Amino acid sequence: MATDATTFRIFFGDQERALKLTPNLILELERTTGVGIGILSKRTFAAQFHYRDLTETIRLGLIGGGETPERAAELIQTYVTDRPLSEVLPHAVGVLSALMLGTSKEPTDDR
């Protein structure tokens, strides 16, 4: 899967991975969480999420980034299920932020 402005890249598990929500995966995320993408994003950004919001956002993002569904489920089981939510939430926020706002390709000047 090509990297574009809606792809979130992070070191996840044992390597850098791309996470992306495609239109079909957005529909699946809405189906599995029971809410629209706008509501899901709003409540995740406000830390008013359901646990499934986080796990499904990351799992489907991994699939959209090129992982097989089986591998994505394994990665969730290994690197999300038993981790503190303070480690998991930023991954889901990153996926949703990339979808809603895009990612910056421009280097920043931190002076």
Secondary structure, DSSP 8 states (H G I E B T S, - for coil): ----TT-EEEEETTEEEEE---HHHHHHHHHHHSS-HHHHHHHHHTT---HHHHHHHHHHHHHHTT--HHHHHHHHHHHTTTS-HHHHHHHHHHHHHHHHH----S-----
